[in-house]
């Protein structure tokens, strides 16, 4: 396995690894079209048993940086499984964020991983629908369940969790959580500027919109929602999609995790 590239930030152990998150990330990195043995060979790991132990949560110590770098570099979708996500799940943060051997400002909230934020948002939604009288069943990771729909074009469906909200909408409500931060960008930006700023965000969900256009039958029984954690990114996403019409239910939502509430939801128009 290759050694660390000098351009890659140095990480240090700050917390105990989250073995559940590591299991989910490794499974996502493998992807639906490769066996564990194939993925192990791609990562230059001697055998699939290493990954099997991770996925089955049979490890009791942090993974090596070299292994995590190999997983990130060979992930089925590098946008879904990044080195920072793997390091965070492994209990590590960048050394530059440390101060005298402890997290800067001694505030662990600064180092909440995206996975932890996703869990907070999932709980906000679950509590909301339970409070208004709708029974909820949680699918912690749709990609690991039998409910994940296949695509004849190999288009992945972005998913961080899914809910069955009985009595409300389709059978499964699938959610992808977005962390785009445009808080420093003026609201009065031109459409050209907004498109430029949101290019990476739009690319992240291109497979969802392509599936809706090319094979909507694969999304039958699903509603797909992109949750934004920052209000300005949500607002700009709405600007870009205001003329888009879809074949299946798709929406954008802003969830305010600070006050633990769903603030806004924009449902795209059906054809």
VOSE-961448 format. One record per residue: residue in one letter; x, y, z of N, C-alpha, C, O, CB in turn. Coordinates in steps of 0.1 Angstrom, whole numbers, padded with zeros to 4 digits, always signed. Glycine has a CB too. Layout:
AXYZXYZXYZXYZXYZ...
This chain:
X+0008-0012+0000+0000+0000+0000+0009+0012+0000+0019+0013+0007-0010+0000+0012X+0005+0022-0008+0014+0034-0010+0014+0043+0003+0004+0043+0011+0009+0042-0021X+0025+0049+0005+0027+0058+0017+0020+0072+0014+0016+0074+0003+0042+0060+0020X+0019+0079+0024+0012+0092+0024+0018+0102+0014+0031+0103+0014+0011+0099+0037X+0010+0108+0005+0015+0119-0003+0017+0131+0005+0009+0134+0014+0004+0122-0015X+0028+0138+0003+0032+0150+0011+0021+0161+0010+0020+0169+0019+0045+0155+0006X+0013+0161+0000+0003+0171-0002-0010+0168+0006-0018+0177+0008-0001+0172-0017X-0011+0156+0011-0022+0152+0019-0020+0157+0034-0010+0154+0039-0025+0137+0019X-0030+0163+0040-0029+0168+0053-0026+0157+0063-0030+0145+0061-0042+0175+0058X-0019+0160+0074-0016+0150+0084-0027+0150+0094-0032+0160+0099-0002+0153+0091X-0032+0138+0097-0043+0136+0106-0038+0131+0120-0028+0123+0120-0054+0128+0100X-0045+0134+0130-0041+0129+0143-0054+0123+0150-0065+0127+0148-0035+0140+0152X-0052+0113+0159-0063+0107+0166-0068+0116+0177-0060+0120+0186-0058+0093+0172X-0081+0120+0176-0087+0129+0185-0098+0122+0193-0100+0125+0205-0092+0141+0178X-0105+0112+0187-0116+0105+0194-0116+0091+0191-0108+0086+0182-0129+0112+0189X-0124+0083+0198-0126+0069+0195-0133+0067+0182-0143+0075+0179-0134+0062+0206X-0129+0058+0173-0136+0056+0160-0150+0053+0162-0155+0047+0172-0129+0045+0152X-0158+0057+0152-0172+0053+0151-0173+0041+0141-0173+0043+0129-0182+0065+0146X-0173+0029+0147-0172+0017+0139-0184+0015+0130-0183+0009+0119-0170+0005+0148X-0196+0020+0134-0208+0019+0126-0206+0027+0113-0209+0023+0102-0220+0023+0133X-0201+0040+0115-0199+0048+0104-0188+0043+0094-0190+0044+0082-0195+0062+0108X-0178+0037+0100-0167+0031+0091-0173+0020+0083-0170+0018+0071-0156+0026+0100X-0182+0012+0089-0188+0001+0082-0196+0006+0070-0196+0000+0059-0197-0008+0091X-0204+0016+0072-0213+0022+0062-0204+0028+0051-0207+0026+0039-0222+0033+0068X-0194+0035+0054-0185+0042+0044-0178+0032+0036-0177+0034+0024-0175+0051+0051X-0173+0021+0042-0166+0011+0034-0176+0004+0024-0172+0001+0013-0159+0000+0043X-0188+0001+0029-0198-0005+0020-0201+0004+0008-0203+0000-0003-0210-0009+0028X-0203+0017+0011-0205+0027+0001-0194+0028-0009-0196+0029-0021-0209+0041+0007X-0182+0028-0004-0170+0029-0012-0169+0016-0021-0164+0018-0033-0157+0030-0003X-0172+0005-0017-0172-0007-0025-0181-0006-0037-0178-0010-0048-0175-0020-0016X-0193-0001-0034-0203+0001-0044-0211-0012-0047-0207-0022-0042-0197+0006-0057X-0222-0010-0054-0231-0022-0056-0226-0032-0067-0231-0043-0068-0244-0017-0060X-0216-0027-0075-0212-0036-0086-0199-0043-0085-0194-0049-0094-0211-0027-0098X-0193-0043-0072-0181-0050-0070-0182-0059-0058-0189-0055-0048-0169-0040-0068X-0176-0070-0058-0175-0079-0046-0165-0073-0036-0157-0064-0040-0172-0093-0049X-0165-0077-0024-0155-0073-0014-0141-0077-0018-0132-0069-0016-0159-0078+0000X-0140-0088-0024-0127-0093-0029-0122-0084-0040-0110-0081-0040-0128-0108-0034X-0130-0080-0049-0126-0071-0060-0122-0058-0055-0112-0052-0059-0138-0069-0070X-0129-0053-0045-0126-0040-0039-0113-0041-0032-0105-0031-0032-0137-0035-0030X-0110-0052-0025-0098-0054-0017-0086-0054-0027-0076-0048-0024-0098-0067-0009X-0088-0061-0038-0077-0061-0048-0074-0047-0054-0063-0043-0056-0080-0070-0060X-0085-0039-0056-0083-0026-0061-0076-0017-0051-0068-0008-0055-0097-0020-0064X-0078-0019-0039-0072-0011-0028-0058-0017-0024-0051-0012-0016-0080-0011-0016X-0054-0028-0031-0041-0035-0028-0040-0040-0014-0030-0039-0007-0030-0025-0031X-0052-0045-0009-0052-0052+0004-0051-0066+0001-0057-0072-0008-0066-0048+0012X-0044-0074+0010-0041-0088+0007-0053-0096+0005-0053-0105-0003-0033-0093+0018X-0064-0094+0013-0076-0102+0012-0088-0095+0016-0087-0084+0023-0074-0115+0020X-0100-0100+0013-0112-0093+0017-0116-0093+0031-0125-0086+0036-0124-0098+0009X-0108-0102+0039-0112-0103+0053-0110-0090+0061-0118-0088+0071-0103-0114+0060X-0101-0082+0057-0099-0069+0064-0112-0061+0063-0117-0055+0073-0087-0061+0058X-0117-0060+0051-0129-0052+0049-0141-0059+0055-0150-0052+0060-0132-0049+0034X-0142-0072+0055-0153-0079+0061-0154-0076+0076-0164-0075+0081-0152-0094+0058X-0142-0075+0082-0142-0072+0097-0147-0058+0099-0153-0056+0109-0127-0074+0102X-0143-0049+0090-0148-0035+0092-0163-0034+0090-0170-0028+0099-0140-0026+0082X-0168-0040+0080-0182-0040+0077-0190-0047+0088-0201-0042+0091-0185-0046+0063X-0185-0057+0094-0192-0064+0104-0189-0059+0118-0193-0064+0128-0189-0079+0104X-0181-0048+0118-0178-0041+0131-0171-0050+0141-0174-0050+0153-0190-0035+0137X-0161-0057+0135-0153-0066+0143-0139-0061+0146-0130-0069+0149-0152-0080+0137X-0137-0048+0145-0124-0042+0147-0125-0034+0161-0136-0030+0165-0120-0032+0136X-0114-0032+0167-0114-0025+0180-0103-0015+0181-0100-0011+0192-0113-0036+0191X-0098-0011+0170-0088+0000+0170-0089+0008+0157-0094+0003+0147-0074-0006+0172X-0083+0020+0157-0084+0028+0145-0077+0022+0133-0067+0014+0135-0077+0042+0147X-0082+0025+0121-0076+0020+0109-0064+0029+0105-0063+0040+0109-0086+0019+0097X-0055+0023+0097-0043+0031+0093-0047+0042+0083-0056+0040+0075-0032+0022+0087X-0039+0052+0082-0041+0063+0073-0040+0058+0058-0048+0061+0049-0032+0075+0075X-0030+0049+0056-0028+0043+0043-0040+0036+0038-0043+0036+0026-0015+0034+0043X-0046+0028+0047-0058+0020+0043-0070+0030+0039-0076+0028+0029-0062+0010+0054X-0071+0040+0047-0082+0049+0045-0080+0057+0032-0090+0060+0024-0084+0059+0056X-0068+0060+0029-0064+0067+0016-0067+0058+0004-0073+0063-0006-0050+0072+0016X-0064+0045+0006-0067+0036-0005-0082+0034-0008-0087+0034-0019-0061+0022-0002X-0090+0034+0003-0104+0033+0002-0110+0045-0005-0118+0044-0014-0111+0031+0016X-0105+0057-0001-0110+0070-0007-0107+0070-0021-0115+0074-0030-0105+0082+0001X-0094+0067-0025-0090+0068-0039-0097+0058-0048-0098+0060-0060-0075+0065-0040X-0102+0047-0043-0108+0037-0051-0123+0035-0049-0129+0025-0053-0102+0023-0049X-0129+0045-0042-0143+0045-0039-0151+0045-0052-0148+0051-0062-0147+0057-0030X-0163+0038-0052-0171+0037-0064-0176+0051-0068-0176+0054-0080-0184+0028-0061X-0179+0059-0058-0183+0073-0061-0175+0082-0051-0178+0084-0040-0198+0076-0059X-0163+0088-0056-0155+0096-0047-0161+0108-0041-0157+0113-0030-0143+0100-0055X-0173+0112-0046-0180+0124-0040-0188+0119-0028-0191+0128-0019-0189+0130-0050X-0191+0107-0027-0199+0102-0016-0190+0097-0004-0194+0098+0007-0208+0090-0021X-0178+0092-0007-0169+0088+0003-0156+0095+0001-0148+0091-0008-0167+0072+0002X-0153+0105+0010-0141+0112+0009-0131+0108+0020-0135+0102+0029-0144+0127+0009X-0119+0113+0018-0108+0110+0028-0112+0116+0041-0111+0110+0052-0095+0114+0024X-0117+0129+0041-0121+0135+0053-0132+0128+0061-0132+0127+0073-0126+0150+0050X-0142+0123+0053-0153+0115+0059-0147+0103+0066-0151+0099+0077-0163+0111+0049X-0138+0096+0059-0133+0083+0065-0124+0086+0077-0125+0079+0087-0124+0076+0054X-0116+0097+0076-0108+0101+0088-0116+0105+0100-0113+0101+0111-0098+0112+0084X-0127+0112+0097-0136+0116+0108-0142+0104+0115-0143+0103+0127-0147+0126+0103X-0147+0095+0107-0153+0083+0112-0143+0075+0120-0146+0067+0129-0159+0074+0101X-0130+0076+0116-0119+0069+0123-0115+0076+0135-0105+0072+0142-0107+0067+0113X-0121+0087+0138-0118+0095+0150-0106+0104+0149-0100+0108+0159-0115+0086+0161X-0103+0108+0136-0091+0116+0134-0095+0130+0128-0105+0131+0121-0081+0109+0124X-0087+0140+0131-0089+0153+0125-0076+0158+0120-0065+0153+0124-0095+0163+0135X-0076+0168+0112-0063+0174+0106-0055+0180+0118-0060+0187+0126-0066+0184+0095X-0042+0177+0117-0033+0182+0127-0033+0197+0129-0032+0203+0139-0018+0177+0124X-0036+0204+0117-0036+0219+0117-0048+0224+0126-0047+0236+0130-0037+0224+0103X-0058+0215+0129-0069+0220+0137-0067+0217+0152-0076+0220+0160-0081+0213+0132X-0055+0211+0155-0052+0208+0169-0044+0219+0175-0037+0227+0169-0044+0195+0170X-0046+0221+0188-0039+0231+0196-0033+0225+0208-0040+0223+0218-0048+0243+0199X-0020+0223+0208-0014+0217+0220-0018+0203+0223-0019+0199+0234-0016+0225+0232X-0022+0195+0212-0026+0181+0214-0041+0179+0217-0045+0168+0219-0018+0176+0226X-0048+0190+0217-0063+0189+0219-0070+0197+0208-0063+0206+0202-0067+0194+0233X-0082+0194+0205-0089+0202+0194-0089+0217+0197-0091+0221+0209-0103+0197+0193X-0086+0225+0187-0086+0239+0189-0099+0244+0195-0109+0240+0192-0084+0246+0175X-0097+0254+0204-0109+0260+0212-0115+0249+0222-0125+0252+0228-0119+0265+0202X-0109+0237+0222-0114+0227+0231-0129+0225+0229-0136+0224+0239-0111+0230+0245X-0134+0226+0217-0148+0225+0214-0151+0214+0205-0149+0216+0193-0154+0239+0209X-0156+0203+0209-0158+0191+0200-0169+0194+0190-0169+0187+0180-0162+0179+0208X-0178+0204+0192-0188+0207+0183-0182+0211+0169-0188+0209+0159-0197+0218+0188X-0170+0217+0170-0164+0221+0157-0160+0209+0148-0159+0211+0136-0151+0229+0160X-0159+0197+0155-0154+0186+0147-0165+0175+0145-0162+0163+0143-0143+0180+0154X-0178+0179+0146-0188+0170+0143-0187+0165+0129-0186+0174+0120-0202+0176+0146X-0187+0153+0126-0186+0148+0113-0199+0150+0105-0209+0152+0111-0181+0133+0112X-0198+0150+0092-0210+0151+0084-0220+0139+0088-0232+0141+0088-0207+0150+0069X-0214+0128+0091-0222+0116+0095-0230+0119+0107-0242+0116+0108-0214+0104+0097X-0224+0126+0117-0231+0130+0129-0242+0140+0126-0253+0139+0132-0221+0135+0140X-0239+0149+0117-0249+0159+0114-0261+0153+0107-0273+0157+0109-0243+0170+0105X-0258+0143+0099-0269+0136+0092-0278+0129+0102-0290+0129+0100-0263+0125+0082X-0272+0123+0112-0280+0116+0123-0289+0127+0130-0301+0124+0133-0271+0109+0133X-0284+0138+0132-0292+0149+0139-0303+0153+0130-0315+0154+0135-0283+0161+0142X-0301+0155+0117-0312+0158+0108-0322+0147+0107-0334+0150+0106-0306+0162+0094X-0318+0135+0106-0327+0124+0106-0336+0124+0118-0348+0122+0117-0319+0110+0105X-0330+0127+0130-0338+0127+0142-0348+0138+0142-0360+0137+0147-0329+0128+0154X-0344+0150+0136-0353+0161+0135-0366+0158+0127-0377+0161+0131-0346+0174+0129X-0363+0151+0115-0374+0148+0107-0383+0137+0113-0395+0138+0113-0369+0142+0093X-0377+0127+0119-0385+0116+0126-0393+0122+0137-0405+0119+0138-0375+0106+0131X-0388+0130+0145-0395+0136+0156-0407+0145+0151-0418+0145+0157-0386+0145+0165X-0404+0152+0140-0414+0161+0135-0427+0153+0130-0438+0157+0134-0409+0169+0123X-0425+0142+0123-0436+0135+0118-0443+0127+0129-0455+0124+0128-0432+0126+0106X-0435+0122+0138-0441+0115+0150-0450+0125+0158-0461+0121+0162-0431+0109+0159X-0445+0137+0159-0452+0147+0167-0466+0151+0161-0475+0154+0168-0444+0160+0169X-0467+0150+0147-0479+0154+0141-0488+0142+0137-0497+0142+0130-0476+0162+0128X-0484+0130+0143-0492+0118+0142-0490+0108+0132-0498+0100+0129-0506+0123+0141X-0478+0109+0125-0475+0099+0114-0464+0089+0119-0453+0093+0123-0470+0106+0102X-0468+0076+0120-0458+0066+0124-0446+0066+0114-0448+0067+0102-0464+0052+0125X-0434+0064+0119-0422+0065+0110-0414+0053+0112-0411+0048+0124-0414+0078+0114X-0409+0047+0101-0399+0036+0101-0387+0042+0095-0387+0048+0084-0405+0023+0094X-0375+0040+0101-0363+0045+0097-0355+0034+0089-0354+0023+0094-0354+0051+0108X-0350+0038+0077-0340+0030+0070-0327+0038+0071-0324+0047+0064-0344+0028+0055X-0318+0034+0081-0306+0042+0083-0297+0044+0071-0291+0055+0069-0298+0036+0094X-0296+0034+0062-0289+0036+0050-0295+0028+0039-0295+0016+0038-0274+0031+0052X-0302+0035+0030-0310+0029+0020-0301+0020+0011-0305+0010+0005-0317+0040+0011X-0288+0024+0009-0279+0017+0000-0276+0003+0006-0272-0006-0002-0266+0025-0001X-0278+0001+0018-0275-0012+0024-0288-0021+0025-0287-0032+0030-0269-0011+0038X-0299-0016+0021-0311-0023+0022-0316-0029+0009-0311-0026-0001-0322-0013+0028X-0326-0038+0010-0332-0044-0002-0340-0035-0009-0345-0038-0020-0340-0057+0002X-0343-0023-0004-0352-0013-0010-0345-0004-0020-0351+0003-0028-0358-0004+0000X-0331-0005-0021-0324+0003-0030-0327-0001-0044-0324-0012-0048-0309+0003-0027X-0332+0009-0052-0336+0005-0066-0324+0004-0075-0315+0012-0074-0346+0015-0072X-0325-0006-0084-0314-0007-0094-0316+0002-0106-0327+0005-0109-0313-0022-0098X-0305+0005-0113-0305+0013-0125-0299+0006-0136-0288+0001-0135-0298+0027-0122X-0306+0005-0147-0300-0002-0159-0289+0006-0165-0281+0001-0173-0311-0005-0169X-0288+0019-0162-0277+0027-0167-0266+0029-0156-0256+0037-0159-0282+0041-0171X-0267+0022-0145-0256+0023-0135-0256+0037-0128-0246+0041-0123-0243+0021-0141X-0268+0043-0127-0268+0057-0120-0271+0055-0106-0282+0049-0102-0279+0065-0127X-0262+0059-0097-0264+0058-0083-0275+0068-0078-0276+0079-0084-0251+0061-0075X-0282+0064-0068-0292+0073-0062-0286+0079-0049-0283+0071-0039-0305+0065-0059X-0283+0092-0048-0278+0098-0036-0287+0095-0024-0299+0098-0025-0275+0113-0038X-0282+0090-0014-0290+0086-0002-0282+0086+0011-0271+0080+0011-0297+0072-0004X-0287+0093+0021-0281+0093+0034-0290+0085+0044-0285+0080+0054-0278+0107+0039X-0303+0085+0042-0312+0077+0049-0325+0078+0042-0327+0086+0034-0313+0082+0064X-0335+0069+0047-0348+0070+0041-0358+0067+0052-0355+0061+0062-0350+0059+0030X-0370+0073+0050-0381+0071+0060-0393+0065+0054-0396+0069+0042-0384+0085+0067X-0400+0057+0061-0414+0053+0057-0423+0061+0066-0424+0058+0078-0416+0037+0058X-0430+0071+0061-0440+0079+0069-0454+0074+0065-0459+0078+0055-0438+0094+0066X-0459+0066+0074-0472+0060+0070-0483+0070+0070-0485+0078+0079-0476+0049+0081X-0491+0070+0059-0502+0079+0057-0498+0092+0050-0506+0101+0049-0508+0082+0070X-0485+0093+0046-0480+0105+0040-0471+0102+0029-0460+0097+0031-0473+0114+0050X-0475+0105+0016-0467+0103+0005-0464+0089+0001-0471+0080+0005-0454+0110+0007X-0453+0087-0008-0450+0074-0013-0445+0065-0002-0444+0069+0010-0439+0076-0023X-0442+0052-0006-0438+0042+0004-0425+0046+0011-0424+0045+0023-0437+0029-0003X-0415+0051+0003-0402+0054+0008-0399+0069+0005-0400+0073-0007-0392+0045+0003X-0394+0076+0015-0390+0090+0013-0374+0090+0015-0370+0088+0026-0397+0100+0023X-0367+0092+0004-0353+0091+0004-0347+0105+0006-0351+0114-0001-0347+0084-0009X-0336+0106+0014-0330+0119+0017-0315+0119+0014-0308+0109+0018-0333+0123+0031X-0310+0129+0008-0296+0132+0006-0293+0145+0013-0300+0155+0010-0292+0132-0009X-0283+0145+0022-0280+0157+0029-0269+0165+0023-0258+0159+0021-0277+0154+0044X-0271+0178+0021-0261+0186+0014-0255+0196+0024-0262+0202+0032-0267+0193+0002X-0241+0198+0023-0234+0206+0032-0228+0219+0025-0219+0225+0030-0223+0199+0039X-0233+0222+0013-0229+0234+0006-0231+0246+0015-0241+0248+0021-0236+0236-0007X-0220+0255+0016-0221+0266+0025-0218+0279+0016-0207+0281+0012-0211+0265+0037X-0229+0287+0014-0228+0299+0007-0231+0311+0016-0235+0322+0011-0237+0299-0005X-0229+0310+0029-0233+0320+0038-0226+0334+0035-0232+0344+0039-0230+0316+0052X-0215+0333+0029-0208+0346+0026-0211+0352+0013-0206+0363+0009-0192+0344+0027X-0220+0346+0005-0223+0350-0008-0236+0359-0008-0246+0355-0001-0226+0338-0018X-0236+0371-0014-0247+0379-0014-0259+0373-0021-0258+0366-0031-0244+0393-0021X-0271+0375-0016-0284+0370-0022-0286+0375-0036-0292+0368-0044-0296+0373-0013X-0281+0387-0039-0284+0394-0051-0274+0389-0062-0273+0396-0073-0283+0409-0050X-0267+0378-0060-0258+0373-0071-0266+0371-0084-0278+0367-0083-0251+0361-0066X-0260+0372-0095-0266+0370-0108-0268+0355-0110-0262+0347-0103-0258+0376-0120X-0277+0351-0119-0280+0337-0122-0267+0330-0127-0264+0319-0124-0291+0335-0132X-0259+0338-0134-0246+0332-0139-0237+0329-0127-0231+0318-0126-0239+0342-0149X-0236+0338-0118-0228+0336-0106-0233+0325-0097-0225+0316-0093-0227+0349-0097X-0246+0324-0096-0252+0313-0088-0249+0300-0095-0245+0290-0088-0267+0315-0087X-0250+0299-0108-0247+0286-0115-0233+0282-0113-0230+0270-0111-0250+0288-0130X-0224+0292-0113-0210+0289-0111-0207+0284-0097-0200+0274-0095-0201+0301-0114X-0214+0290-0087-0212+0287-0073-0218+0273-0070-0213+0265-0062-0218+0297-0064X-0229+0270-0077-0236+0257-0074-0232+0246-0083-0239+0235-0083-0251+0260-0075X-0222+0247-0092-0219+0237-0102-0216+0224-0095-0221+0213-0099-0207+0241-0110X-0207+0224-0085-0203+0212-0078-0216+0205-0071-0217+0193-0071-0193+0214-0067X-0224+0213-0065-0236+0208-0059-0245+0202-0069-0251+0191-0067-0244+0220-0052X-0247+0208-0081-0256+0203-0091-0250+0190-0096-0258+0180-0099-0258+0213-0102X-0237+0189-0098-0231+0177-0103-0233+0165-0093-0235+0154-0097-0216+0179-0105X-0234+0168-0080-0236+0158-0070-0249+0151-0072-0250+0139-0069-0235+0164-0056X-0259+0158-0077-0272+0152-0078-0277+0149-0093-0288+0147-0095-0283+0161-0072X-0267+0150-0102-0270+0148-0116-0276+0134-0118-0285+0132-0126-0258+0150-0124X-0271+0124-0111-0276+0110-0113-0291+0109-0109-0298+0102-0116-0268+0100-0105X-0295+0116-0099-0309+0116-0095-0318+0122-0106-0328+0116-0110-0311+0124-0082X-0314+0133-0112-0322+0139-0122-0321+0132-0135-0331+0132-0143-0318+0154-0124X-0310+0125-0138-0309+0117-0150-0318+0104-0148-0325+0100-0158-0295+0112-0152X-0319+0099-0136-0328+0087-0134-0342+0091-0136-0350+0084-0141-0325+0081-0120X-0345+0103-0130-0359+0108-0132-0363+0110-0146-0374+0107-0150-0361+0121-0124X-0353+0114-0154-0356+0117-0169-0356+0104-0177-0364+0102-0186-0346+0127-0174X-0346+0095-0174-0344+0084-0183-0351+0071-0179-0355+0063-0187-0329+0081-0184X-0352+0069-0166-0359+0057-0161-0367+0060-0148-0364+0054-0138-0348+0046-0158X-0377+0068-0150-0386+0072-0138-0392+0059-0132-0396+0060-0120-0396+0081-0142X-0394+0049-0140-0400+0037-0134-0392+0031-0123-0397+0024-0114-0402+0026-0145X-0378+0033-0123-0370+0028-0112-0372+0036-0099-0368+0031-0089-0355+0029-0117X-0379+0047-0100-0381+0055-0088-0396+0055-0083-0400+0062-0075-0377+0070-0090X-0403+0045-0089-0417+0044-0085-0418+0040-0071-0412+0031-0066-0424+0033-0094X-0426+0047-0063-0428+0045-0049-0418+0052-0041-0418+0051-0028-0426+0030-0047X-0410+0061-0047-0400+0069-0040-0403+0084-0041-0408+0088-0051-0386+0066-0045X-0400+0091-0030-0399+0105-0031-0385+0109-0027-0380+0103-0017-0409+0113-0021X-0378+0117-0035-0364+0121-0032-0363+0135-0028-0369+0144-0035-0355+0118-0044X-0356+0138-0017-0355+0151-0012-0340+0154-0009-0333+0146-0002-0364+0153+0001X-0336+0166-0013-0322+0170-0010-0323+0180+0001-0330+0190+0000-0315+0177-0023X-0317+0177+0012-0318+0186+0024-0306+0195+0025-0294+0190+0024-0319+0177+0037X-0308+0207+0026-0297+0217+0027-0296+0221+0042-0306+0223+0049-0299+0229+0019X-0283+0222+0046-0281+0226+0060-0277+0240+0062-0275+0245+0073-0269+0217+0066X-0278+0248+0050-0275+0262+0050-0285+0269+0041-0287+0265+0030-0260+0265+0045X-0292+0279+0047-0303+0285+0040-0300+0291+0027-0308+0290+0017-0310+0295+0049X-0289+0298+0025-0286+0305+0013-0284+0295+0002-0288+0297-0010-0274+0314+0015X-0277+0283+0005-0275+0273-0006-0289+0267-0010-0291+0265-0022-0266+0262+0000X-0298+0266-0001-0311+0261-0004-0318+0271-0013-0324+0267-0023-0319+0259+0009X-0317+0284-0010-0324+0294-0018-0318+0295-0032-0326+0296-0041-0322+0308-0011X-0305+0293-0033-0299+0294-0046-0302+0282-0055-0303+0282-0067-0284+0296-0045X-0303+0270-0048-0307+0258-0055-0321+0259-0061-0324+0255-0072-0306+0246-0045X-0330+0266-0053-0343+0268-0058-0343+0277-0070-0351+0274-0080-0352+0275-0047X-0335+0287-0070-0334+0296-0082-0330+0288-0095-0336+0290-0105-0324+0307-0080X-0321+0279-0093-0316+0271-0105-0327+0261-0110-0327+0258-0121-0304+0264-0101X-0335+0257-0101-0345+0246-0104-0359+0251-0106-0368+0243-0108-0345+0235-0093X-0361+0264-0106-0375+0269-0106-0382+0265-0119-0395+0265-0119-0375+0284-0105X-0375+0263-0130-0382+0259-0143-0382+0244-0146-0386+0240-0156-0376+0267-0154X-0376+0237-0136-0374+0222-0139-0387+0215-0135-0394+0217-0125-0363+0217-0130X-0391+0206-0144-0403+0197-0142-0398+0183-0141-0390+0178-0149-0414+0199-0153X-0403+0175-0132-0399+0161-0130-0410+0151-0133-0421+0154-0133-0394+0160-0115X-0405+0139-0134-0415+0127-0136-0419+0121-0123-0429+0115-0122-0408+0117-0146X-0410+0123-0113-0412+0116-0100-0411+0127-0089-0406+0138-0092-0402+0105-0097X-0416+0124-0077-0416+0135-0067-0401+0138-0062-0395+0129-0057-0424+0130-0054X-0397+0150-0064-0384+0155-0060-0386+0168-0053-0393+0177-0058-0374+0156-0072X-0379+0170-0042-0380+0183-0035-0367+0187-0029-0357+0179-0028-0391+0183-0024X-0366+0200-0026-0354+0205-0018-0360+0210-0005-0371+0216-0004-0347+0217-0026X-0352+0208+0006-0356+0212+0019-0345+0219+0027-0333+0215+0026-0361+0199+0027X-0349+0228+0035-0339+0235+0044-0343+0231+0058-0354+0233+0063-0339+0250+0043X-0333+0224+0065-0335+0220+0079-0326+0228+0088-0313+0227+0086-0333+0204+0081X-0331+0235+0097-0323+0243+0106-0320+0234+0118-0328+0232+0127-0331+0256+0111X-0307+0229+0118-0303+0220+0129-0301+0227+0142-0301+0221+0153-0291+0212+0125X-0299+0240+0142-0297+0248+0154-0309+0249+0163-0309+0247+0175-0292+0262+0151X-0321+0251+0156-0333+0252+0163-0341+0239+0162-0353+0238+0167-0342+0264+0158X-0336+0229+0155-0342+0216+0153-0356+0216+0147-0365+0212+0153-0342+0208+0167X-0356+0222+0135-0369+0223+0128-0367+0223+0113-0357+0227+0108-0377+0235+0133X-0378+0218+0106-0379+0219+0092-0384+0233+0089-0395+0237+0092-0388+0208+0086X-0375+0241+0082-0379+0255+0079-0387+0256+0066-0397+0263+0065-0367+0264+0079X-0382+0249+0055-0387+0252+0042-0386+0239+0034-0377+0231+0035-0380+0263+0035X-0396+0237+0025-0396+0226+0015-0401+0231+0002-0412+0237+0001-0403+0213+0020X-0394+0229-0009-0398+0233-0022-0399+0220-0031-0390+0213-0033-0387+0243-0029X-0412+0218-0035-0415+0206-0043-0414+0209-0058-0422+0218-0062-0428+0200-0039X-0406+0203-0065-0405+0206-0080-0418+0202-0087-0424+0192-0083-0392+0199-0086X-0421+0209-0097-0433+0207-0104-0432+0194-0113-0422+0191-0119-0436+0219-0114X-0443+0186-0112-0444+0174-0120-0448+0177-0135-0455+0187-0137-0455+0164-0114X-0443+0169-0144-0447+0171-0158-0462+0166-0160-0467+0167-0171-0438+0162-0168
